[in-house]
Amino acid sequence: MYFEYLYLINYLSIFFCLGILLFSISFFFVYQKLNKEKSSSYECGFNTFSDARNKFEIRYYLIAILFIIFDFEILFLFPWIICILNLTFIGLIIMLNFLCLLIVGFIYEWYEGALEW
């Protein structure tokens, strides 16, 4: 009964192990020298120049909203992973249509300059 979730568990475990592997490789093989400036709360390289309560530009909010939208659309791929072996031809066409709409939306946002900093 729970055999269908094996693909999702396999998918998540592979990416979890890959994340741990990449983190451990970067931790052990990269030269790390602690520095007073790097340990400070402003590690971006800029000195503080005004109050922290300034308004942000709308581009930051737009990028955040686009990230959330595309993140939720990718989340809809998990049920497809679970039932991929039992999927009919029509289900495959519908899923490919969804992926094409996702790609067209991403290209449109890129073309309109919403992803530009």
Secondary structure, DSSP 8 states (H G I E B T S, - for coil): -GGGHHHHHHHHHHHHHHHHHHHHHHHHHS-----HHHHSS-TTS----S-TT----HHHHHHHHHHHHHHHHHHTHHHHHHTSTT--HHHHHHHHHHHHHHHHHHHHHHHHTTT--
